[in-house]
Amino acid sequence: MYERIKKLCQERGINIKSLERELGFSNGTIHFWKKGSPRVDRLKAVADYFGVTVDALIADERTA
């Protein structure tokens, strides 16, 4: 999931920190998702920002 978000950021020409700031998240919030699970509302906010579904963010990398 983190790598998908990182890729979406790169496609938009922003970095993870900028995304966190834009969405009102604390620094490191999205980076934490490498090892932990995000809150649903935060995951939805990221999906909405990029115009994708939550499923698209959490889909198994092997099936994408």
C-alpha positions, 0 to 999 in steps of 0.5 A: 500500500505504501509503495502504491501511494508513493507511486501516485505521489510521484505521478503527481509530482509531490512527495509523501510529506506534501501529501501528509501536509495537504491532508492534515496528517502528522509527519510520518503517518503514511510512512508508518503504514509500511508496517502498520495499518491505517485508519479507514478514514485516513485511507479513504482521504488518500484514495479520494485525494488521488481519485482512486478507490480504497481497494486500488490502494490496498489490492495485493501487489501480485495481482495488480 
